Amino acid sequence: MSLTTQPDPHGGTTTLGRPVTNTTAYVVDHHNQPAPVGIPGHALLGGICLARHYHNRPDLTHERFTPNPLTP
């Protein structure tokens, strides 16, 4: 999935949806470091809402999920 937004010509901000409790979202560069504002990157999403259908499926969980590179 690719998320693309354009700068607001009036100087405002562009939002992608609304905040969700117990969820994290980062935009990172190709080194998995936070991407500066205006620089394209990859979306890293985390939280309990992403794990639906993975309960008791360690093989699928391992295949689809990776540790958060921004936390120890």
N, C-alpha and C positions, 0 to 999 in steps of 0.2 A: 504494500500500500504506500502511496506517495501523497504527502500533504504539501500543497503549494499555496502560498499566499503572496499577495502583492502588497507593497507598502501603501498605506493610506495616503492619498495625495493631500489630505487636509491635516496631516500630522497626528492622526489618532492611532489607535492600536487595533490590531486584528486579533480576534480570539477564535479559538477552535473549540467550540463546545463550552460546557460549564464544569466547574470543579466537582470532583467526585470524592467523597470521604474515603480515607484509607487507600488512596491511589497516588502514584508518583508518575511524573512525565518529564523526560529530559530530551533535549536535542543535542546530539554529540557529533563530533567530527569523525574522520576515518581512524583516529587514534583512540576513540572512545573517551575523549575529553569534551567538556562542555563547549559547544559551538558559540562563538560570539553572536550577538544580535546581527541579523542580516546575512549570516553565513549559512549556506545550505548544510544539512546534516541528516542524521538518522534519528528517528524517534525511538526512545527506550521507554517502555511503559511497564509499570509494576503495580501490584495490588491484588487484593482478594477477588476482585471482580473479573480478573483475567484467567482465573484457574478453573472455571467451570468445565466440567467433563474430564478433569485430570485426576480426580480423587481415586486413589488406589491404582493409578496407571503410571508407575515410576519410569517405565520405558518411554512413554510419550512425553512425560514431564521433562525428562533429561534431553530429549530430542528438541523440544520447542522452547525451553527456558534456559537462560544463562544467568550466572551470578551478576549482580549489579557491579559494574566496573568502577562506580563512583563512591562505593562504600567499602570499608575494610572487611 
